[in-house]
């Protein structure tokens, strides 16, 4: 079933991430980037709260496994730091330059997944990751 395909969800994530960058660039033009990040976060919190409630998926987070809560908390802190940095970069630079450099996260996450999760990408995957890294370098070099 296509609705359970990781590829479909990953492609949708890419579409929404692209929209996020363009919409955020317009949104931060006339306000502080940190305040813009806060507004975005409040909107995400409200939308996800509504989604979880309407989907009948609500559970008391304090009843979840402590390890899961700890790692989700760390992930949330990393997300917040990423958003603050991303919005600041968008405010200062062109979205067509900021977004590709942000995708260096693909290279870093692969290295982290190998080091901490024991994942082993195939040669073809390493080639793709290397091409992303090369693309980031090309895009970030000043002319």
N, C-alpha and C positions, 0 to 999 in steps of 0.2 A: 504494500500500500504506500502510495507516494507521500501521504501526510506523516508517515513514520520514517521517511528517508532523511538521513543526516545531511545529505547533499542539498535537498530542498531547503531545509532550515538554515544551512550555512549560506546558501545563495540569498535567501531572504534577509539574513543578517547583514550580508554585504550591501544589499540594496538600501536597507535602513541606515547602515553606517554611512554610506555615501550621502544619503539625504541629510543625516545628522550633521555632517561636516558643512554642507552648503547652507543649511538653515541656521546653524550655529554661527557661521561667519557673518551672516546678515544680522543675527541677534546681538552679537557682541560689539557691533560697530559704535553704538552710542551709550554703552554702559561698561562698568568695571567687569572684567572677565571672571573674577571670583564671585561676584553677585550673580552673574549670568549662570555660572556653574551651579550655584545654590538654587536658582529658579528652575533650572533643568532637573536637578535632583528631586525637588518637590513634585514636579510634574511626573517624573518617573515613579516616585513613591505612590502618588495618588492613583496613577493608572494601573500599576501592578497590584495595589491593594484592591481596587475595584475588580480587576481580572481574577485574582485569587478568590475573592469572596463570591463572585458570580459563577465561577467554575466549581464552587464547592470544595476547594482545595485547602481552606484555612485549617491550620493546626496551631496550637500554642507553641511558639518557637522555643520556649523554655523547656518544653518536653522533648525536644530533639536531642540527639546524641551530643554530648559536650564537645567531642572531637569535631563533629560536623559544624557546630556553632563556632568553634574557635577558627577553623579554616575559612568559613564563610565570612566571619568578621575580618580576618586578615585580607581576604579577597575584596571585601567592601572597602577597606582602607586603601588597598592598592588601586581599586577603581576610582575612588575619590581623588587620590593623588594624580592618577592618569588624567582624569577630567580637568582638574585644575591646571595642569601643565598644558593639556591640549587646547583648552579655551584661551589660555594666555598666548600660546603659539598662534592660534587662529586670529587673535586680535592684532598680533604683530606682523603676521606674514600672510601670504596668499594661500588659500585653501588648497590649490593645486600643487603647492610645494609642501605644506604642512602635513596633509593627509598621507602622501606617500612615505614621508620620513617616519610618521607614526606607525606605518606598516612594518618598520624594522622590528616591531614586536613579534612578527611571525618568525623571524630568525631567532630572536631571544627566547621565545616560548618553546621553540623546538629544542634549543640547547638546554633549557630548564627541564623539558619533558624527558630528555635523554638522561640528564644528570639526576633528577629527583624521582621520576616516575618509571624509569627503566624502559622507556619506549625506544624502539630501534627503527628509524626511518630507512626505507630502501634507498638504493643509489639514485633512482629516478627522483625521489622526494628530496634528497640532498641537493641534486642538481637544481630543482625548482627553488629551493630555499636559497641556494647560492645566487641564482639569477635575481631573486628579490633583493638580496643584499647588494648585488651589483647595481641594480636599478635605483636603490636608495642612494648609493654613492653618486651615481650619475646625476640624479635629481638634486642632490644637496651641494654639489660642487658649484662654487660661484663662477660666473663667466667673466 
